[in-house]
């Protein structure tokens, strides 16, 4: 036998009160939520629905104006009053999932590796594509899947379905994809040794600039390219030992906020470049120089630059062992299967390639020191 429902419409749109077993249930059709009330709660809700305020109801605790005394606590009265205004308990702490939008995608070649890239449409679209601006479109089947995926109000970067980075803010997605692309290069590209280094070519020389993070290496690289050098790589630098050469990577130079003004005259387009946000809060812009090397360049010099505002500037020739140690400290990664004869070829290259520790107080002084380096190990 069906029981008849006793429904009372509320003044709040789409909301009503059902009287059930001495208590009641408030249901919102627009919010798809409901909550139960005891008898005192029903009486308070009906009073609020009739236009009574919280303070007035609290002062009338004798119940002379209501069918049931409002026995709810003060906090309870506030909650029921909010309910009468369409605000359900705990609503402020419930997650608000973003609307689902179809991602954008592109089939690109990253240093010859076919990659399927998925990224969000909207305000972060330019940040996601910034690093890949010089990558060519391909019709080859994808070898890797690179994806930016939203999780609540944060973002994650996935490589081939596996989570690579997580907890990113929107302005960090672009750099997250940058690091994922570099990880792909380390894992999939053809090379013998990879260095945390930059490489420029000019005047018949190929100069690798190797230094730890935060050393100003990228700023110096951008200056040298503005002064006529061709850019091969900002990071990583991929070395092939059979030819003692470095492959050109058509990727931008990553520049921290502190270098933007220093390079503003040489690279005015930096002012309009998208601003990325690093995990430590540092702001980054990516520079896309027009002078990109088209062919591999033989490594002729290794330079370990160090900015020192009190230095007059100098270049000190290093022994092969000290050069090898500095390369290791700067960051280098052998290929997965580096055979002994390949490693011996690497040692011979380090012994034959002049390397220098360089200090400089200005970019112009660094450029002069590099220009004055001997062209061969015997010079």
N, C-alpha and C positions, 0 to 999 in steps of 0.2 A: 504494500500500500504506500503510495507516494505521500510524503509529508509536504505540506504547504510551506513555502519559504516566505518569511516576513522580511521584506526588503525596504530600507529607508534610503532614499536618494540623498546624497551629500551636496553641499554647495560647491565643493571642488569638482571641476569637470571630470567626467569619466570615472567617478568614485562613488561607492555606495556602501551602506552598512547593513549586514544581515544579522537579525536577532536569532541566536541559536542557543538553546539550553541554558537560559539565564544569563548568557554572555553575548558575545557577538563576534563577527568577522568583517573586517574592512577590506574591500577588494577594489583594486584600480585596474580598469580595463586598458587604459592607455599605457601604464607602466608594467602590466603583467605581473603584479605582486599582490599579496594579501597578508594580513596579520590578524591574530586573534586577540580579543579583549575580554577581561572578566566583567562582572556586573558593574563595578565601580568605574572601570575604564569605559564601558558603554555609556554610562551616565555622563562622564566628563566629555566624551566625544560628541554626544548629542548636544550638550551645553555649548561646546565650542562651535558646533555646526549651526547653532541658533544665534551666534554672534556674541556670546559671553567671552570675556577676556580671561587670561590666566590669573591675573591679580584679583579680579572680581570673583572668580570661582574659588580661589584660595581663601579669600576673606569670608566667603559664605559657607564655611565648613559645617554649619549647623544643618544644612540641607533643606532649609525652609523653602527654597525656590526650586528644588529639583526632586525628581521622583525617587532618586537613590542618592545617598551621601557620597561625595567624591572621596573615596578612601585612598586614592593613589598618592604616592609620595610626591614631593615637589618636583623631583627629577622626572617622575612618571607623568605628571601633569604637562611638563614641557614637551615630553615625547609625544603625548597624545594630541596636544595642541599642534605640534608640527605635522602629525599624521592627518589632522583635519585640513591642513594646508597642502596635502599631497606629498609630504616628505616622510618616507618610511624609515623605521629604525635601522641604523647601520648603513644607510644609503651613502653617506659621505665616505665610507671606507671601502665600498664595493668597487671592483675594478671597472673602468670604462674602456672597453676594447675599441680600438680605432676601426673605422670603416674599412672594409676590404676593397682594395683597388687592384685591378689586374696589373702585374709588373710589366715594365718594358724590357726588351731583350735585344741583344745584338750578337752576331757571330763574328768574332774578331780573331786575328792572328797576333799572338803575343810572342815575338821573336820566333816566328815559324810554328808556334804551337796553336792549333785551332781551339778556341775557347768559346763556350756559350756563356754569355754574361747576362744575368738578370739583375735589374735595379729598379727602384721605385720611381714612378712618375711624381711630379710635384716639385716642392721646394728644394729637394736634395738631388734632383736629377743631374744638374750641372756638376755638382761635387763628385758624383759617381763616375761620370764620363771624363772628368778632367785629366786623369792619369793616362787614359787610353786614346787621347785625341789623335795621336799619330799612328795608331794601329790600323791596319788595313782590314776591310771587311772580307770575309771568306765564305765560300760555299762548301768547304771541306767539312766532313763530319767532325763534330767536336771531340777533342781528346780530354778536355776538362770542363767542368761546370762550376762557374763562379757565381755566387748568389748573395745579395743583400736581403735579409729577411727580417721583418718587424716582429718583435715579441713584446707585447704590451706597449709601453712607451719607450722601449729601447730597441736596439737593432743588433743583429748578429750577422756575421759573414760565414758562409759555408763554402767549402771546397769539395766538390763531388759528393754532396749530401752530408758531409761531416762538418761539425762546427769548428771553425778556425778561430774566431774571435766572438766575444759576446759582451753585452752590457754597454754597447756604444750609444752615444748621443747622436742625434741626426747629423750634426756637423762633423762627426767623426767617421761617417760611413765611407767618404771618399778615401781617406788615409787607410781605413780598414781594407778596402779593395786594393789599394796600392801595395800593402804588405802581403796580401793574399797573392797578388800577381808576382811579387818577388819570390814568395815561397814556391810558386809554380815553376819559376825559372830555375831555382836551386834544385828542384826535384826532377824537372823534365827537360831542361835545355841541354844542349851538347857543349861541354867544356871539360877542361882538366882541373883547373883551380878557379874558384870564385873568390873575389876580394870585396871587402867593405871599402870601396875606393872609387874614385872618379878617374876618368881617362879623357885626355884631350890630345889633339894632334895638330901640328903646325910646324912649318919650317923644316920639314923632313924628319920630324921627331914625334914619337909617341910617348907622352908623359903620363905616368900613373901617379895620382895624388892620393896617398894613403894616410889616414889619420883616424883617431877615435871619434866617436859621436860628440857633437857640440864643439868641434874644433874650428869651424868656419870653412871647412873643405868645400862645401857646395857654393858658398859665397865667392871663394876664390875661383872656382870652376866657372861660375857665371861671368865673372870679370874677364877671365882669359878668353872665353868664347866671344864676349863683346869686343875684345881686342884682336880678333882674327883667328883664333884657334877653332878647330872643328870639335864638336862634342861627340864622343863615343858613348860615354856612360857616366851617370852620376852615382849610381849604385843599383845593382852590383856591377863589378867589372869581371867579365868572363874571359879567361885566358886559355888559348889553345897552344899546347906545347909543341905540336908538330911544326907549326909555323911561327912560334913565339909571338903570336898576335892576339889582339883583343877584338871581339865582335862588337859592332856598333849596335847599341840598344836605343831605339827611337822613343825614349821616354823623357819626361821633363826633369828639370832640376828643382829639388825641394828646398825652399828657402824660408827660414824662420823670420819672424816679424822684425827682429833687430837688424836684419840686412836689407829690408825693403828701402829704407831711406838712403842707405849707402849705395844701392844699385839703381836708384830712381832715375838718374841722368842717363845711364847706359841702357836701362830697360824700363822705359816709362809705361809699358803695357802691364807691368806688375800691379799698378794702381787699380786696374779694372779686373784683375784675376780673382776667381772665387777664393774665399777664405775658409781654409780647413782648420779643424781644431784637434790638436794632439791630446793624448790621454792625460798629460800633465798640465793641460790648459794652454800650452804654447800655440800661437796662431801660425799657420803655414800657408804660403802661396806657392803654386807650381809655375815655373818659368818654362816656356816652350820656345827655345831659341831656333831661329831659322837655319843656322849653320849646323847641320847634322851630318856626320860622316856617313858615306854611302858604302864604303868597303872596310874590311878589317884593317887594323893598323898595327904594325910591328911595335912591340914594346922596346923603347930605347933608353928610357930613364925612369927611375923610381924616386919620388920626392915625398918626404914626410914633413908636411908643413905645420908650423905652429905659430899662431898669432901672438906677438909679444909687443905691446905698445911702447915699451922702453928699449927695445932692441934696435940697433942700427941696421940690422938685416945681414944675414950671411947664409951660406950653404956649406955644410961640412960633409965631406965624402965619408961614407960608411963602409966598413968591412962587410963581406958577404954574410958572415955569421950574424953581425949586428943587424943587417938589413933583413935577414930571415926572421930574426927575433922580433923586429918591429912590425913586419908584415903579420906575424902571428898575433901580436898584441892588438893590431888594428882590426883584425878579423879576416880570416880566410877559411874557405871550405873546399877541401879536395872533393873530386868526383867520387861517387859511391864506390867505385872499384878502381882505385888508383894503383896500377901495377908498379912493380919495382923499377922497371926501365923508364916508365913515365915519370916517376918521382926523381930518378937520377937526371932525367932531362930538365926537370924543374930546378934541381940544385945547380946544374951547369948554367942554366939561364940566369939564376941569381948571381952566380960567380962572374958572369960575363957582362951583366947589366949594371952600369953605374947608378948608385943610389946615394941620396943626400938627405940629411936632416937640415931643414930650412927654418929660420926664424925671420919674421917680417913684422913691421909696424904699420904698413899700409898695403893696399892691394897693388898700387903702382910699383912699390918696392919689390913685392913678391914677383910681379911680372918681369921686372928688370933682372932679378936673380935667375929666374927660369930661362930668360933669353940668353943669359951669359953662361949657362951651363955648357961644358964641352960637348961636342956632338958625338964623340966616341969615347970609349973607355980609355983609349991611349992618348987622347988630346990633353 
